[in-house]
């Protein structure tokens, strides 16, 4: 049985969120309604903030558990 570490799970989540952010950015760039564009931009910024927080968390996890670094 393969055991996935917390750090690996967080990294997978970050990758998914980066995809979500890219989709929001794409929709925002093609949206014509200004209210919708603003809403998409606000949510893309929120996702970016979450990505930053999770990336910092990965650094902490890897520092606390160096055997998981790079997994």
C-alpha positions in Angstrom: 0.0 0.0 0.0 1.3 3.4 -1.0 1.1 6.0 1.8 0.6 9.6 0.7 2.1 12.2 3.0 0.2 15.3 4.1 2.8 17.4 2.2 2.1 15.4 -1.0 -1.7 15.8 -0.5 -1.2 19.6 -0.1 0.9 19.8 -3.2 -1.8 18.0 -5.2 -4.3 20.5 -3.9 -2.1 23.4 -4.9 -1.8 21.9 -8.4 -5.6 21.7 -8.6 -6.0 25.2 -7.3 -3.5 26.5 -9.9 -5.7 24.9 -12.6 -8.8 26.6 -11.1 -7.0 29.9 -11.1 -6.0 29.6 -14.7 -9.6 28.8 -15.6 -10.9 31.8 -13.7 -8.2 34.0 -15.5 -9.3 32.7 -18.9 -13.0 33.3 -18.2 -12.2 36.8 -16.9 -10.2 37.6 -20.1 -13.1 36.6 -22.4 -16.0 37.9 -20.3 -17.7 41.0 -21.7 -19.9 41.9 -18.7 -17.9 44.1 -16.3 -19.7 42.9 -13.2 -18.8 39.3 -14.1 -15.2 40.3 -15.0 -14.9 41.9 -11.6 -16.3 38.8 -9.8 -14.0 36.5 -11.6 -11.0 38.7 -10.8 -11.9 38.8 -7.1 -12.2 35.1 -7.0 -9.0 34.5 -8.9 -7.3 36.7 -6.3 -8.8 34.7 -3.5 -7.6 31.5 -5.0 -4.1 33.0 -5.4 -4.1 33.9 -1.7 -5.1 30.3 -0.8 -2.3 28.9 -3.0 0.2 31.2 -1.3 -0.9 30.0 2.1 -0.7 26.4 1.1 2.7 26.8 -0.4 3.9 28.3 2.8 2.3 25.4 4.7 4.3 22.9 2.5 7.5 24.7 3.4 6.6 24.3 7.1 5.7 20.6 6.7 8.9 19.9 4.8 10.9 21.7 7.5 9.2 19.8 10.3 9.4 16.5 8.4 12.5 16.7 6.2 12.1 13.1 5.1 9.1 14.2 3.0 11.0 17.0 1.2 10.6 16.8 -2.5 7.8 14.1 -2.5 
